[in-house]
Amino acid sequence: MLKLKLTRTGKKNYATYKIVVNEKRSKRDGQYLDLIGTYNPNTHPHTIKIDLKKVNYWIAHGAKPTATVSRLIKTHA
C-alpha cells in the first residue's frame, strides 16, 4: 500500500521535511517513489510547497496521505 508521508531532512534541531510517496512499511527516510513537495516549519509563517497535480494523481492510484500530510494539503489548498 502506498502512503503520502513526510521524510525528515535538514540539520540537527532544524528539521525540514519532504512530502513523498512511499510504501507503507518502508523506512521513514528511505527510498521513495516520487517527491510531492516540501514543508519547512522553521519559518514564520510555515513554508509549504505542494504539487497538487501529483497529489491528485497518486491519490487516484490508491495512495493514502498520513494525518499530517492531509492537514498540510488542506492548509495549502
Buried (B, 14 or more C-beta within 10 A) or exposed (E): EBBBBBBEEEEEEEBBBBBBBBBEEEEEEEEBEBEBBBBBBEEEEEEBEBEEEBBEBBBEEEBEBBEBBBEBBEEBE
